[in-house]
Amino acid sequence: MDLVLLFFIFVLAAFLGLELISKVPSQLHTPLMSGSNAISGITIVGAIVATGANGDGTAGMILGLLALIFATTNVVGGYLVTDRMLLMFKKKGK
Amino acid sequence: MEFDSIINLAYVIAATLFVFGIKMLGSAETARRGNMISGIGMLIAVVVTLLDREILDYKWIVAGLIIGALIGGIAARVVKMTSMPELVALFNGFGGLASLLVAWAELEKIESLGWQLYTGQMGTPAQFSSFVIYLAMLIGGVTFTGSLYAYGKLSGRVSGRALVFGGQKFLNILLLVAILGIGVVFTWTENLDTASSLFVIGVSLALVFGIMGVMPIGGGDMPVVISLLNSCSGLAASAAGFVIGNNVLIVAGCLVGASGLILTVIMCKAMNRSLGNVLFSGFGAASQSTGDDDDREPKAISAEDAYYVMEAASSVVFIPGYGMAVAQAQHVVKELAELLEENGAEVNFAIHPVAGRMPGHMNVLLAEADVPYEQLVEMDNINPIMPTVDVAVVIGANDVVNPAAANDESSPIYGMPIIEAHNAKTVFILKRGQGKGFSGLVNKLFVMDNSRMIYGDAKATISAMVNELKG
């Protein structure tokens, strides 16, 4: 992996993220947090590799498995909770 | 090689979906679809990762995915809407912990391979790997315990007050210096045994630091902390992305970090304070009421008497705060609002951006009680019409309606935008007791001539009004 390239990606993503949302209505503050929190569970990708690529029973695999459980909880729970919340808002809009 | 390209291509698609997802989450009409789109992005990222050639064994992966999905799925389904804030904080902490563990697992991998083989595989210098491993561990660890502590504060398991003790700042600085010092040695040491021990010490210090960081922050400042922790969980994931050299982690984590930062800035602006001031001032811990020469006493009124005024009102604005959440009064408030509307009054809810303990807290509560969101008015839109409002009902809010913020330059909250309840013709303030708000400040609204206090549990008070109106 080219380091400079990784930093390049990071910096661009940071600016993209900062430009992406300008004014958020306060009604959406909680769902935005909860929805973006689910995205931060992307660590799940690293956890999957760590769990599967380290040999059975190694410390790396066990740590990976723990990471995987927490990340999956974060991802699945995060998306579902956000959806429940937004559904509740939606219902009211009509 | 070609296989890797396919995986990376899929990651690009996933990252794009995250971008669209976050963008759409920022607007009411598209939010729900946005969440689904980002969910699809996540699914794509997970599925293609399963194709990774490095993976030797799937049984633990399947087990981990099933266990995590069950816990997350059940928690998301059974939690009451009112407990949503603490659940989000908890999930946030899990994300941070996962990033910490991924970094740790990578360190274990390095230990089993040895530096030479590892750096050969990664194509990056050993110092870089060490540095980002430590960074991901640090941000992840602080996010984890910080969020757990925030969860405790939100759910009432630990006191929501700011905890400040002598030498706290000094201790925190010492802790930070130790964490950074160990980080420097960890990054430069070639000896894996040393690195391993240093890492474990680093983990414990990071975990302690997360708690110490949130400790001096009082309940009213929680919205800032929660959004900052949200931002950190993204940055932790991004750092973990540098650890394993994975683009999708870097991009997605960074997007979350940035959007969390924007939310943090919005929250700080809503309090007219800098982030540094929120994090380090221990605001609200000491109840140093400012020199106040106003010796007027607040005038109390009973719920029954208040009802007669409400009945005659043609416009009513409710101003909810954390007290409404504590009393779980949102359903009776909604009932009262409906009855007042039937009675011919125009009813609105004025929402301050930092009312409650997390960003958007009041909106979630009121939506749960089926309050139509057309009635939820943001601060900037309600203030101009406040003088035409007959009755403003403040339910468990304090600092966000304190006129000192607008006109008393000596007040610590001077400059914070407030909901100008004092401009309404009559103000009812529902309050549990005569105690001060979270900031410990005297609220001049309470002693103004057009203000009346209604002491007691907000839910009981509102219920009494509802019964009067029905009867």
Interface residues (C-beta under 8 A of the other chain):
Chain A: M1 D2 L3 L6 I9 F10 A13 A14 F15 L16 G17 L18 L20 I21 S22 K23 V24 P25 S26 Q27 L28 H29 T30 P31 L32 M33 S34 G35 S36 N37 A38 I39 S40 G41 I42 T43 I44 V45 G46 A47 I48 V49 A50 T51 G52 A53 N54 G55 D56 T58 A59 G60 M61 L63 G64 L65 L66 A67 L68 I69 F70 A71 T72 T73 N74 V75 V76 G77 G78 Y79 L80 V81 T82 D83 R84 M85 L86 L87 M88 F89 K90 K92 G93
Chain B: F18 V19 G21 I22 K23 L25 G26 S27 A28 A31 R32 G34 N35 M36 S38 G39 G41 M42 A45 V46 T49 L50 D52 E54 I55 L56 D57 Y58 W60 I61 A63 G64 L65 I67 G68 A69 I71 G72 G73 A75 A76 R77 V79 M81 M84 P85 L87 V88 F91 N92 F94 G95 L97 A98 S99 L100 L101 V102 W104 A105 E106 E108 K109 S112 M122 G123 T124 F128 I226 S227 N230 S233 G234 A236 A237 S238 A240 G241 F242 V243 I244 G245 N246 N247 V248 L249 I250 V251 A252 G253 C254 L255 V256 G257 A258 S259 G260 L261 I262 L263 I266 I351 P353 M358 P359 G360 H361 N363 V364 A367 E368 D370 V371 P372 Y373 L376 E378
